[in-house]
């Protein structure tokens, strides 16, 4: 009797998580694809005036879009279609994780680039190094996908799983893989971003233009804080779960927590464009958020209703 009740409660819990995942992933897909497409149009439309930071932001928008494009299959799966081939699940998992870590490294590069531009603006070496942004981006893509492919190939060969998106990935409980991932993929970028943000805030605060109110230092501080908050909110829960899973905390509750943390990490694809709007001059100059808001499905429906309600009065 207890076993039957336990099984029933587990199924109810799994069903409730499916509902949450379908809702959250659908939200990320609809809003994320719209905002990132707008970001790409703005950044790619700069032409010759494109700065090095915009090069990183363009690649970040591409990484977010590629991640978002894996979500419809996850939504389909969590709607109850559990018969997906494991190879497809593995490939989509590879693309999602590779693009997630591409985003992490690109966010780190954006932070470094801003720091160097403010703290060492006249250094010839720094100016020359910043021009290498396209090569840095190519290196990031090669690193993230190159490191992900062997992990998922070994998973496919040595672990014939059939649970697709319902199982904890093999690398999460493999110390040889997860510890370098935590250190290189999250720890180092976080430390670099904290150090660069501190130097950036200090340089702005001590600058003559800030002291004479020619530059709004509080605005720059908000930019720095926003970037750090986006990074921490998105990726800290997921990597905390990886750390706990690597210590063999792999009971059923941890599986649910891991799924939620992955959803939060995917929300970064929506948070990044918001950070673009608040922190990038190019984005603020060229994007009318009122126009973007009108593009949203729910707002379009409400606008149609308002127009219909005004028709009788117009006559």
Backbone bond lengths (Angstrom), bond angles and torsions (degrees), N, CA, C in turn:
res aa  C-N    CA-C-N  psi(-1)  N-CA   C-N-CA  omega(-1)  CA-C   N-CA-C  phi
1 X - - - 1.461 - - 1.527 110.98 -
2 X 1.330 115.48 -44.53 1.462 119.99 178.46 1.515 111.04 -63.46
3 X 1.359 115.42 -38.46 1.469 119.19 -179.91 1.525 110.23 -63.72
4 X 1.361 116.65 -42.37 1.461 120.01 179.85 1.516 111.35 -63.98
5 X 1.339 117.00 -41.78 1.460 120.17 179.86 1.518 110.65 -67.20
6 X 1.331 116.74 -37.05 1.468 120.04 177.65 1.529 111.35 -64.60
7 X 1.353 114.87 -42.93 1.462 118.51 178.48 1.523 111.40 -63.20
8 X 1.354 115.83 -39.97 1.467 119.87 179.09 1.518 111.18 -63.27
9 X 1.340 116.15 -44.08 1.465 119.86 -179.87 1.526 111.30 -65.11
10 X 1.351 116.39 -36.81 1.469 119.72 178.46 1.524 110.60 -65.44
11 X 1.347 116.77 -41.00 1.464 120.05 178.99 1.522 111.25 -65.55
12 X 1.364 116.29 -41.41 1.462 119.68 178.32 1.520 110.86 -63.61
13 X 1.338 115.81 -40.11 1.464 120.09 178.20 1.524 111.09 -64.12
14 X 1.333 116.01 -43.00 1.465 120.41 179.29 1.523 110.74 -64.18
15 X 1.345 117.22 -40.32 1.461 120.46 179.63 1.526 111.45 -64.95
16 X 1.339 116.72 -40.60 1.467 119.85 179.26 1.521 110.88 -65.30
17 X 1.331 116.94 -37.67 1.469 120.44 177.50 1.523 110.25 -66.68
18 X 1.344 116.96 -37.91 1.465 120.18 176.63 1.528 110.93 -59.52
19 X 1.327 116.82 -42.76 1.470 120.83 179.67 1.528 110.24 -61.90
20 X 1.342 115.87 -45.01 1.466 120.24 179.46 1.525 110.53 -62.54
21 X 1.331 116.39 -44.27 1.464 119.95 -177.86 1.521 111.65 -65.15
22 X 1.330 117.21 -42.40 1.464 120.07 177.49 1.525 110.23 -60.49
23 X 1.334 116.51 -42.81 1.467 120.66 -178.44 1.530 111.50 -66.03
24 X 1.344 116.39 -49.01 1.464 120.28 -176.51 1.520 111.35 -68.06
25 X 1.331 117.22 -46.04 1.467 119.65 -179.38 1.531 111.38 -65.57
26 X 1.329 117.83 -33.96 1.467 120.44 176.12 1.523 110.49 -65.78
27 X 1.325 116.49 -41.92 1.467 120.88 177.38 1.528 110.52 -61.32
28 X 1.337 116.17 -46.83 1.469 120.23 -179.86 1.521 110.39 -61.26
29 X 1.334 116.68 -42.24 1.459 120.16 -177.72 1.526 111.11 -64.06
30 X 1.317 117.48 -49.42 1.478 120.97 -174.97 1.535 111.01 -67.84
31 X 1.334 116.11 -52.97 1.469 119.65 -176.09 1.523 110.53 -73.67
32 X 1.332 116.65 -41.00 1.468 120.55 -176.59 1.510 112.59 -64.74
33 X 1.333 117.34 -42.08 1.463 119.16 -177.38 1.531 110.31 -69.03
34 X 1.329 117.17 -35.35 1.462 120.58 177.77 1.532 111.27 -65.79
35 X 1.337 116.25 -52.04 1.465 119.92 -176.00 1.522 112.21 -66.00
36 X 1.326 116.99 -38.47 1.465 119.27 -178.78 1.529 111.92 -72.85
37 X 1.323 117.51 -32.90 1.465 119.61 174.44 1.524 110.67 -65.85
38 X 1.333 116.77 -41.05 1.464 120.38 175.45 1.526 110.08 -60.94
39 X 1.336 116.26 -43.62 1.469 120.38 179.19 1.527 110.84 -60.79
40 X 1.329 117.30 -44.01 1.464 120.33 -179.97 1.524 111.47 -63.36
41 X 1.321 116.93 -42.59 1.468 120.28 179.47 1.524 110.23 -60.78
42 X 1.347 116.04 -43.63 1.467 120.16 -179.08 1.522 110.84 -65.80
43 X 1.326 116.82 -49.26 1.463 120.26 -175.60 1.522 111.98 -68.30
44 X 1.327 117.06 -40.19 1.467 119.72 -179.51 1.521 111.81 -74.06
45 X 1.335 117.34 -20.89 1.445 120.87 179.70 1.511 114.44 -81.02
46 X 1.330 117.25 -0.06 1.462 120.31 -178.96 1.520 113.33 -71.61
47 X 1.338 116.49 -29.41 1.457 120.16 -178.87 1.510 112.27 67.22
48 X 1.315 116.28 -131.58 1.458 120.85 -173.56 1.522 113.05 -71.91
49 X 1.340 117.45 -19.16 1.460 120.06 -178.20 1.523 112.98 -82.19
50 X 1.317 117.21 7.28 1.458 120.87 -175.77 1.527 110.96 -66.94
51 X 1.342 116.64 126.36 1.459 121.50 179.24 1.520 109.69 -84.71
52 X 1.339 115.38 170.82 1.463 119.70 179.44 1.529 110.67 -66.20
53 X 1.341 116.84 -37.19 1.463 119.68 177.95 1.527 110.87 -61.71
54 X 1.327 116.86 -38.04 1.465 120.56 179.49 1.527 110.96 -66.60
55 X 1.334 117.65 -31.29 1.463 120.49 175.15 1.528 109.50 -60.30
56 X 1.334 116.35 -46.18 1.466 120.23 178.08 1.528 110.85 -64.57
57 X 1.336 116.85 -41.48 1.464 120.15 -178.69 1.520 111.37 -66.01
58 X 1.329 117.34 -36.58 1.463 120.53 176.98 1.527 110.73 -61.78
59 X 1.323 116.48 -45.22 1.460 120.35 177.69 1.522 111.45 -66.26
60 X 1.330 116.76 -33.89 1.462 120.61 177.20 1.525 110.59 -64.60
61 X 1.325 117.05 -42.14 1.465 120.55 177.56 1.527 111.18 -63.81
62 X 1.336 117.02 -37.83 1.476 120.80 177.04 1.527 110.15 -64.56
63 X 1.339 116.69 -43.82 1.469 120.32 178.75 1.525 110.76 -61.32
64 X 1.339 116.66 -42.18 1.460 120.05 179.07 1.528 111.26 -64.81
65 X 1.325 117.07 -40.04 1.466 120.31 179.23 1.522 111.40 -65.42
66 X 1.316 117.13 -41.91 1.468 120.11 178.77 1.523 110.85 -63.10
67 X 1.332 116.43 -39.89 1.466 119.95 175.90 1.523 110.65 -62.54
68 X 1.328 116.09 -45.94 1.463 121.30 -178.09 1.528 111.30 -60.67
69 X 1.327 117.22 -36.09 1.459 120.88 -177.12 1.528 112.96 -69.54
70 X 1.338 117.83 -12.81 1.468 119.99 174.50 1.531 111.93 -84.07
71 X 1.331 117.51 -13.57 1.465 120.31 -171.39 1.530 114.91 -73.16
72 X 1.343 121.05 -33.85 1.470 118.35 179.27 1.526 113.95 -55.43
73 X 1.323 117.85 -36.29 1.471 119.91 178.45 1.521 110.03 -68.15
74 X 1.331 117.70 -38.62 1.469 120.42 175.85 1.528 110.55 -63.22
75 X 1.310 116.94 -41.44 1.468 120.83 178.21 1.527 109.49 -61.75
76 X 1.327 116.70 -45.59 1.466 121.92 178.54 1.528 110.57 -58.79
77 X 1.322 116.23 -42.94 1.467 121.31 -179.38 1.532 110.94 -63.71
78 X 1.333 116.80 -45.99 1.463 120.16 -176.24 1.535 112.72 -77.45
79 X 1.321 117.43 -7.51 1.462 120.82 171.29 1.528 111.48 -79.63
80 X 1.349 116.36 -1.84 1.459 120.57 175.25 1.503 114.95 116.24
81 X 1.328 117.92 1.61 1.470 121.07 -179.11 1.526 108.32 -92.24
82 X 1.331 116.18 89.42 1.456 121.94 -171.96 1.530 113.36 -93.71
83 X 1.314 117.37 9.98 1.463 120.20 -173.62 1.530 112.54 -98.34
84 X 1.316 117.82 26.31 1.464 120.45 -179.98 1.527 110.42 -72.81
85 X 1.329 118.28 143.74 1.474 120.25 177.42 1.520 110.98 -67.21
86 X 1.324 116.92 141.17 1.449 121.48 -177.13 1.533 112.14 -62.40
87 X 1.334 116.79 -32.48 1.458 119.62 179.20 1.527 110.67 -62.07
88 X 1.323 117.19 -41.95 1.462 121.27 177.63 1.528 110.70 -62.73
89 X 1.336 116.26 -43.15 1.467 120.21 178.60 1.529 110.97 -60.80
90 X 1.336 115.99 -41.55 1.455 120.35 -179.02 1.525 111.89 -66.54
91 X 1.336 116.19 -41.80 1.469 120.01 -180.00 1.522 110.38 -64.81
92 X 1.337 117.06 -43.84 1.455 120.51 179.40 1.528 111.54 -65.98
93 X 1.342 115.81 -36.76 1.458 119.24 175.52 1.509 111.68 -63.70
94 X 1.332 116.13 -40.33 1.467 121.13 177.76 1.527 110.76 -61.80
95 X 1.340 116.63 -47.54 1.468 120.39 -178.20 1.528 110.84 -63.63
96 X 1.336 116.75 -42.02 1.463 119.97 -179.92 1.529 111.42 -62.95
97 X 1.330 116.93 -49.40 1.470 119.86 -177.43 1.525 111.48 -67.35
98 X 1.334 116.97 -40.35 1.468 119.66 -179.80 1.521 110.52 -62.36
99 X 1.313 117.31 -41.76 1.459 120.07 179.96 1.523 112.04 -73.79
100 X 1.333 117.15 -29.98 1.457 119.39 175.14 1.527 110.48 -63.35
101 X 1.333 117.01 -44.42 1.466 119.49 179.89 1.526 111.42 -75.37
102 X 1.328 118.24 -27.32 1.461 119.74 170.93 1.527 109.77 -61.49
103 X 1.329 116.90 -42.35 1.465 121.00 177.67 1.526 111.23 -61.05
104 X 1.330 116.38 -42.62 1.462 120.37 -179.57 1.528 110.73 -61.09
105 X 1.325 116.73 -48.17 1.466 119.81 -178.85 1.524 111.72 -67.77
106 X 1.324 117.60 -35.41 1.461 120.64 178.78 1.524 111.13 -69.25
107 X 1.328 117.71 -38.61 1.465 120.53 174.73 1.524 110.72 -61.73
108 X 1.331 116.43 -39.41 1.465 120.46 176.23 1.534 110.75 -62.96
109 X 1.332 117.06 -43.02 1.465 120.87 -179.78 1.524 111.64 -65.27
110 X 1.331 117.10 -38.32 1.465 120.56 177.14 1.523 110.05 -61.13
111 X 1.326 116.20 -42.98 1.465 121.38 179.48 1.530 110.86 -64.01
112 X 1.336 116.82 -44.37 1.472 120.76 178.34 1.525 110.46 -62.62
113 X 1.325 116.79 -44.18 1.460 121.33 -177.50 1.528 110.99 -62.02
114 X 1.322 116.57 -44.20 1.470 119.93 178.54 1.529 111.14 -63.63
115 X 1.319 115.47 -41.14 1.463 119.99 -179.27 1.530 110.69 -62.43
116 X 1.329 116.86 -46.82 1.462 120.79 -179.74 1.526 111.29 -65.32
117 X 1.336 117.08 -38.36 1.462 120.80 -178.99 1.528 111.81 -64.07
118 X 1.337 116.76 -30.63 1.465 120.69 -177.64 1.520 111.96 -92.15
119 X 1.333 117.20 -42.37 1.463 120.26 -174.24 1.527 113.22 -82.37
120 X 1.342 117.41 -31.15 1.474 120.77 -178.15 1.537 109.82 -132.68
121 X 1.318 117.92 60.44 1.465 119.53 -172.98 1.527 114.48 -69.91
122 X 1.333 117.75 -25.55 1.461 121.13 -175.06 1.522 113.54 -101.32
123 X 1.322 117.89 0.81 1.456 120.32 -177.59 1.528 110.67 -73.54
124 X 1.348 118.18 121.91 1.466 119.94 178.86 1.526 112.81 -60.59
125 X 1.329 116.12 -37.66 1.470 119.65 -179.99 1.524 111.17 -64.57
126 X 1.333 115.48 -42.06 1.458 119.94 179.05 1.521 110.73 -65.68
127 X 1.331 116.73 -43.98 1.460 120.08 179.71 1.528 111.64 -61.91
128 X 1.322 115.31 -40.59 1.464 119.56 178.74 1.525 110.99 -68.45
129 X 1.342 115.90 -40.36 1.459 120.08 179.48 1.510 112.68 -65.46
130 X 1.322 117.78 -36.86 1.464 121.24 -179.52 1.517 111.81 -66.18
131 X 1.325 116.95 -25.05 1.464 120.36 178.79 1.531 112.09 -70.52
132 X 1.321 115.93 -11.26 1.474 120.22 -179.30 1.531 111.99 -86.22
133 X 1.326 117.70 12.60 1.469 121.26 -177.31 1.529 113.03 -53.47
134 X 1.343 120.43 -44.17 1.475 119.19 178.43 1.531 112.85 -60.35
135 X 1.335 116.61 -39.36 1.465 119.48 178.67 1.526 111.22 -67.76
136 X 1.330 116.58 -37.94 1.462 120.68 177.23 1.532 110.01 -61.11
137 X 1.331 116.66 -42.62 1.465 120.91 179.76 1.531 111.36 -63.72
138 X 1.334 116.37 -41.78 1.469 119.65 176.72 1.526 110.18 -60.56
139 X 1.328 116.39 -42.35 1.464 120.81 178.19 1.518 112.09 -61.57
140 X 1.326 116.62 -39.20 1.469 120.49 179.04 1.523 110.85 -64.46
141 X 1.339 117.05 -44.50 1.467 119.99 179.39 1.526 111.06 -62.56
142 X 1.323 116.41 -42.27 1.465 120.11 180.00 1.520 110.84 -65.77
143 X 1.341 116.84 -40.14 1.465 120.98 -179.20 1.514 111.65 -65.66
144 X 1.332 117.19 -49.32 1.466 120.06 -173.89 1.529 112.16 -68.36
145 X 1.339 117.03 -45.30 1.464 118.61 179.42 1.526 111.20 -74.37
146 X 1.341 116.77 -37.20 1.466 120.08 178.34 1.513 112.82 -63.50
147 X 1.344 117.09 -36.38 1.464 120.33 178.94 1.522 111.92 -78.05
148 X 1.339 117.61 -26.97 1.465 120.57 -176.43 1.522 112.80 -79.86
149 X 1.320 117.20 -37.09 1.472 120.49 -174.84 1.530 112.96 -58.43
150 X 1.349 120.22 -49.12 1.474 118.62 179.71 1.521 113.01 -60.54
151 X 1.330 117.49 -35.49 1.468 120.92 179.98 1.517 110.53 -62.67
152 X 1.322 116.73 -46.54 1.459 119.67 -177.59 1.527 112.57 -76.12
153 X 1.338 117.44 -28.25 1.465 119.84 174.16 1.523 110.56 -66.16
154 X 1.324 116.97 -43.46 1.465 120.14 178.65 1.515 110.80 -66.19
155 X 1.305 116.95 -34.92 1.467 120.93 177.08 1.521 110.42 -63.59
156 X 1.331 115.75 -42.87 1.465 119.97 -177.34 1.521 111.15 -68.66
157 X 1.330 116.84 -36.08 1.460 120.64 -176.14 1.527 111.86 -77.79
158 X 1.344 115.72 -44.76 1.459 119.31 -170.53 1.525 114.30 -96.20
159 X 1.312 117.49 -13.63 1.458 120.16 -177.17 1.520 108.72 -133.95
160 X 1.312 115.51 98.70 1.460 120.31 -177.43 1.527 109.97 -83.39
161 X 1.342 116.43 74.84 1.458 121.21 -177.46 1.526 110.07 -81.11
162 X 1.316 117.16 152.98 1.458 121.70 177.65 1.530 110.94 -127.62
163 X 1.327 117.35 13.60 1.460 120.20 -175.92 1.519 112.61 -97.70
164 X 1.305 117.62 -1.67 1.456 122.71 176.37 1.523 111.26 51.26
165 X 1.342 117.98 -114.38 1.463 121.35 -175.36 1.529 113.23 -86.46
166 X 1.339 118.37 3.08 1.458 121.30 -178.25 1.523 113.48 -92.83
167 X 1.315 117.55 -3.63 1.462 119.86 -175.94 1.517 111.06 -110.75
168 X 1.325 115.22 155.53 1.458 120.73 173.11 1.522 107.99 -73.17
169 X 1.327 118.38 130.01 1.471 119.23 -178.85 1.517 112.02 -60.79
170 X 1.329 115.39 147.22 1.459 120.73 -176.29 1.525 111.98 -59.35
171 X 1.340 116.79 -38.86 1.468 118.72 -176.20 1.521 111.82 -64.24
172 X 1.355 117.91 -22.74 1.462 120.86 -178.26 1.526 112.51 -69.49
173 X 1.314 117.74 -20.04 1.468 120.39 178.90 1.532 111.35 -115.07
174 X 1.329 115.42 15.79 1.466 121.19 177.91 1.530 108.16 -109.03
175 X 1.341 116.69 108.14 1.460 120.59 -175.68 1.524 112.58 -59.19
176 X 1.326 116.51 -33.67 1.469 120.33 -178.10 1.525 111.03 -63.25
177 X 1.331 115.97 -29.49 1.466 120.42 -177.90 1.520 111.86 -97.87
178 X 1.336 117.34 -45.59 1.460 119.99 -169.23 1.524 112.75 -72.17
179 X 1.315 118.63 -35.83 1.460 119.75 -178.51 1.534 112.06 -66.62
180 X 1.354 119.59 -47.25 1.473 118.33 173.04 1.526 112.93 -60.78
181 X 1.346 116.76 -34.38 1.461 120.26 177.93 1.518 110.82 -62.61
182 X 1.332 116.39 -45.24 1.461 120.49 178.96 1.524 111.48 -63.82
183 X 1.328 116.01 -40.92 1.459 120.43 -176.15 1.529 111.86 -74.24
184 X 1.339 116.21 -51.44 1.463 120.66 -175.32 1.534 112.26 -81.85
185 X 1.325 115.93 -37.04 1.457 119.81 -173.37 1.509 115.07 -87.43
186 X 1.337 117.67 -16.09 1.464 119.90 -179.84 1.529 112.85 -135.52
187 X 1.341 117.56 -47.29 1.457 120.85 -175.28 1.523 113.05 -61.83
188 X 1.337 116.57 -52.61 1.469 120.23 -178.65 1.531 111.26 -64.20
189 X 1.349 120.22 -48.38 1.468 118.82 177.36 1.524 113.10 -57.82
190 X 1.337 117.90 -39.02 1.464 120.47 179.71 1.524 110.98 -64.19
191 X 1.328 117.22 -46.79 1.471 120.79 180.00 1.525 110.42 -62.80
192 X 1.333 116.95 -43.53 1.472 120.69 179.75 1.525 110.51 -61.75
193 X 1.333 117.34 -42.61 1.458 120.28 -179.70 1.528 111.81 -66.74
194 X 1.328 117.37 -37.85 1.461 120.41 177.61 1.529 111.06 -64.62
195 X 1.342 116.83 -44.63 1.468 121.00 -179.51 1.528 110.44 -65.29
196 X 1.336 116.70 -47.49 1.469 120.11 -179.74 1.526 111.48 -63.00
197 X 1.311 117.12 -38.88 1.459 120.38 179.39 1.526 111.05 -64.91
198 X 1.328 116.63 -38.96 1.462 120.49 178.27 1.528 110.86 -65.33
199 X 1.338 116.76 -45.77 1.469 120.35 178.59 1.526 110.93 -63.50
200 X 1.325 116.59 -40.41 1.454 120.79 -179.67 1.524 111.21 -63.53
201 X 1.341 116.23 -47.78 1.466 120.03 -179.80 1.529 110.94 -63.63
202 X 1.321 117.06 -39.91 1.472 120.31 179.74 1.524 111.49 -66.27
203 X 1.340 116.50 -42.60 1.462 120.49 -179.55 1.522 111.35 -63.46
204 X 1.314 116.43 -41.36 1.462 120.27 179.82 1.524 110.41 -67.05
205 X 1.324 116.18 -42.70 1.464 120.24 -178.60 1.526 112.05 -63.46
206 X 1.346 117.13 -34.97 1.472 121.31 -178.08 1.524 113.67 -87.66
207 X 1.324 117.74 -8.89 1.460 120.06 -175.20 1.517 110.99 -71.70
208 X 1.322 114.41 152.93 1.468 120.73 -179.78 1.516 111.23 -65.65
209 X 1.324 116.52 -40.19 1.471 119.48 -178.09 1.522 111.79 -63.90
210 X 1.336 116.51 -32.87 1.465 119.46 178.06 1.524 110.69 -73.14
211 X 1.330 116.42 -39.60 1.457 120.56 -179.22 1.521 112.29 -68.89
212 X 1.332 117.23 -26.71 1.467 121.23 177.83 1.537 111.92 -97.83
213 X 1.338 115.64 11.50 1.468 122.48 176.32 1.533 113.87 64.12
214 X 1.335 117.07 20.66 1.457 119.91 174.27 1.529 111.11 -76.08
215 X 1.328 115.91 -22.63 1.463 122.36 176.75 1.520 108.20 -126.72
216 X 1.328 116.17 137.25 1.465 121.44 179.06 1.530 108.64 -81.58
217 X 1.339 116.12 96.58 1.466 120.17 -177.63 1.522 112.02 -65.98
218 X 1.335 117.04 -31.42 1.469 119.63 178.88 1.524 110.87 -65.90
219 X 1.331 115.62 -33.81 1.466 120.14 178.22 1.527 110.58 -65.85
220 X 1.334 116.19 -41.19 1.466 120.32 178.32 1.518 110.26 -67.53
221 X 1.328 116.62 -38.33 1.470 120.00 177.16 1.523 110.92 -61.52
222 X 1.328 116.40 -40.64 1.463 120.02 177.55 1.530 110.78 -63.68
223 X 1.341 116.22 -38.01 1.462 120.66 177.88 1.521 110.45 -60.87
224 X 1.349 115.96 -45.54 1.464 121.06 -179.32 1.527 110.68 -63.89
225 X 1.322 115.99 -45.71 1.469 120.76 -178.80 1.522 110.54 -64.25
226 X 1.346 116.61 -41.17 1.470 120.71 178.93 1.521 111.35 -59.67
227 X 1.344 115.99 -44.95 1.467 120.11 -179.53 1.525 111.38 -61.95
228 X 1.326 116.65 -43.30 1.468 120.61 179.95 1.527 111.44 -67.35
229 X 1.329 116.78 -40.24 1.465 119.90 -179.71 1.526 111.01 -65.60
230 X 1.329 117.21 -41.70 1.463 120.84 177.44 1.519 110.19 -58.68
231 X 1.316 115.99 -43.57 1.466 121.04 -179.35 1.527 111.09 -64.66
232 X 1.326 117.33 -49.13 1.464 121.41 -175.84 1.523 111.79 -68.75
233 X 1.327 117.25 -45.04 1.466 120.81 -179.27 1.528 110.63 -61.42
234 X 1.329 115.86 -39.17 1.456 120.12 -175.47 1.521 112.79 -74.40
235 X 1.337 117.01 -45.70 1.455 119.74 -164.57 1.533 115.70 -112.15
236 X 1.316 118.37 -17.23 1.469 119.22 179.93 1.524 112.24 -65.08
237 X 1.351 120.43 -46.61 1.480 118.99 179.43 1.525 112.77 -58.87
238 X 1.327 117.48 -42.76 1.468 120.80 -177.81 1.523 111.16 -63.45
239 X 1.311 117.49 -45.34 1.464 119.53 -177.37 1.529 111.84 -75.73
240 X 1.321 117.22 -25.07 1.466 119.92 171.56 1.531 109.69 -64.92
241 X 1.344 116.44 -40.90 1.454 120.18 178.01 1.524 111.17 -65.81
242 X 1.330 117.76 -39.38 1.466 120.09 176.93 1.526 110.57 -60.36
243 X 1.321 116.54 -41.38 1.463 120.14 179.42 1.525 110.98 -63.23
244 X 1.318 117.37 -43.81 1.473 121.09 -179.84 1.531 110.83 -66.88
245 X 1.320 116.68 -40.99 1.471 120.06 179.23 1.520 111.51 -65.93
246 X 1.329 116.47 -33.00 1.470 119.38 178.72 1.531 111.62 -67.71
247 X 1.349 116.37 -18.77 1.462 120.90 177.13 1.531 111.81 -94.18
248 X 1.357 115.35 18.78 1.473 122.58 177.07 1.526 113.43 68.81
249 X 1.327 117.25 25.89 1.463 120.55 172.26 1.531 107.97 -87.25
250 X 1.329 116.57 64.11 1.465 120.21 -171.39 1.527 112.65 -110.94
251 X 1.326 117.48 39.12 1.464 119.37 175.20 1.534 109.35 -79.49
252 X 1.343 116.43 178.27 1.455 121.12 -170.97 1.528 112.80 -60.56
253 X 1.337 116.30 -38.89 1.461 119.88 179.43 1.514 112.29 -62.59
254 X 1.335 117.27 -35.01 1.452 121.37 178.82 1.528 111.17 -67.91
255 X 1.339 116.39 -33.99 1.462 120.07 177.52 1.526 110.10 -62.66
256 X 1.336 116.58 -44.15 1.465 120.35 178.20 1.532 110.29 -62.92
257 X 1.328 116.53 -44.03 1.466 120.43 -179.84 1.523 110.90 -62.84
258 X 1.337 116.24 -38.37 1.473 120.20 178.12 1.527 110.35 -62.04
259 X 1.328 117.42 -42.64 1.461 120.40 -179.93 1.526 111.07 -61.97
260 X 1.341 116.36 -43.53 1.466 119.75 178.66 1.523 111.17 -63.81
261 X 1.326 116.88 -40.24 1.468 119.88 -179.48 1.533 110.79 -65.76
262 X 1.337 117.23 -34.11 1.462 120.43 177.52 1.526 110.35 -67.96
263 X 1.332 116.41 -37.85 1.463 119.43 176.51 1.526 111.07 -62.16
264 X 1.335 116.26 -41.97 1.468 120.21 179.02 1.525 110.12 -63.88
265 X 1.335 116.69 -40.04 1.473 119.89 177.75 1.526 110.60 -62.21
266 X 1.325 117.23 -39.03 1.462 120.21 178.79 1.532 111.85 -68.55
267 X 1.319 117.97 -25.02 1.470 121.38 177.05 1.528 111.88 -62.51
268 X 1.333 116.49 -18.24 1.453 120.02 176.19 1.525 111.84 -56.36
269 X 1.332 116.66 -29.45 1.467 120.73 179.53 1.522 111.90 -66.31
270 X 1.341 117.25 -21.24 1.462 121.71 174.93 1.529 110.83 -92.56
271 X 1.330 116.58 -35.76 1.464 120.71 -177.60 1.524 112.50 -71.72
272 X 1.327 117.83 -32.59 1.472 120.20 -178.99 1.527 113.04 -58.55
273 X 1.352 119.13 -48.20 1.466 117.87 178.45 1.530 113.23 -61.31
274 X 1.346 117.47 -32.87 1.464 120.06 175.86 1.524 109.87 -62.79
275 X 1.327 116.02 -40.52 1.465 120.37 177.46 1.534 110.38 -66.00
276 X 1.345 117.47 -35.59 1.462 119.80 176.06 1.530 110.06 -57.43
277 X 1.338 115.28 -46.67 1.463 119.87 -173.68 1.525 111.33 -65.11
278 X 1.315 116.52 -39.86 1.460 119.37 -176.84 1.524 113.38 -80.86
279 X 1.317 118.14 -21.34 1.462 119.50 -170.66 1.519 114.72 -118.00
280 X 1.342 119.37 -16.48 1.460 120.58 -176.55 1.519 110.34 -104.67
281 X 1.322 117.32 120.83 1.459 121.40 179.52 1.519 111.36 -60.08
282 X 1.335 115.95 -41.10 1.469 120.52 -179.78 1.522 110.57 -59.27
283 X 1.311 116.22 -43.02 1.460 120.69 -178.27 1.523 110.58 -66.67
284 X 1.339 116.96 -44.05 1.462 120.99 -178.21 1.519 111.23 -65.36
285 X 1.334 117.36 -36.63 1.468 120.34 -178.53 1.521 112.11 -69.92
286 X 1.317 116.94 -33.86 1.464 120.25 -169.55 1.517 114.33 -103.73
287 X 1.331 118.31 -14.04 1.457 119.95 -175.46 1.525 110.07 -109.36
288 X 1.304 115.44 124.11 1.455 121.80 171.20 1.527 106.83 -96.56
289 X 1.346 116.91 106.48 1.460 119.86 -174.96 1.526 111.49 -65.02
290 X 1.343 117.25 -20.94 1.454 119.51 174.71 1.511 111.55 -63.91
291 X 1.349 115.96 -38.61 1.470 120.67 177.56 1.523 110.25 -66.87
292 X 1.347 116.36 -43.39 1.463 120.16 178.71 1.525 110.46 -61.58
293 X 1.330 116.41 -41.35 1.463 120.33 -179.81 1.525 111.03 -61.16
294 X 1.341 117.04 -39.16 1.467 120.44 -179.83 1.520 111.78 -67.34
295 X 1.358 116.68 -19.92 1.468 120.35 179.87 1.520 112.08 -77.46
296 X 1.334 117.81 -16.64 1.457 120.57 -177.81 1.521 110.08 -68.41
297 X 1.348 117.99 141.61 1.471 121.87 -173.93 1.528 113.50 -57.24
298 X 1.343 117.05 -47.49 1.461 119.95 -176.13 1.515 111.06 -64.28
299 X 1.329 116.78 -40.34 1.454 120.11 -179.15 1.524 111.35 -69.51
300 X 1.356 116.62 -33.02 1.458 119.92 177.06 1.527 110.62 -64.09
301 X 1.345 115.84 -40.07 1.458 120.10 178.95 1.510 111.14 -64.46
302 X 1.364 116.53 -43.25 1.461 119.96 -179.89 1.526 111.07 -65.82
303 X 1.352 117.08 -33.79 1.466 120.76 178.04 1.518 110.53 -66.57
304 X 1.356 117.15 -40.06 1.458 121.08 177.52 1.525 111.16 -62.05
305 X 1.330 115.94 -42.16 1.455 120.32 178.95 1.512 110.99 -63.85
306 X 1.328 116.77 -40.10 1.467 119.88 179.75 1.524 111.08 -65.18
307 X 1.342 116.73 -40.79 1.463 119.67 179.60 1.529 110.82 -64.59
308 X 1.356 115.83 -41.15 1.467 119.34 179.91 1.524 111.30 -64.45
309 X 1.373 114.72 -37.90 1.463 118.23 -178.63 1.523 111.83 -69.34
310 X 1.358 117.97 -20.04 1.463 120.92 -178.36 1.533 112.25 -92.73
311 X 1.352 117.77 -9.71 1.462 120.87 -175.67 1.517 112.88 -60.03
312 X 1.373 120.12 -49.26 1.465 119.62 -178.91 1.521 112.44 -58.50
313 X 1.310 117.04 -39.23 1.459 120.92 -177.68 1.505 112.64 -68.73
314 X 1.330 118.27 -25.57 1.452 120.59 -177.44 1.529 111.03 -70.02
315 X 1.343 114.96 -28.67 1.456 117.34 -177.85 1.500 109.95 -76.54
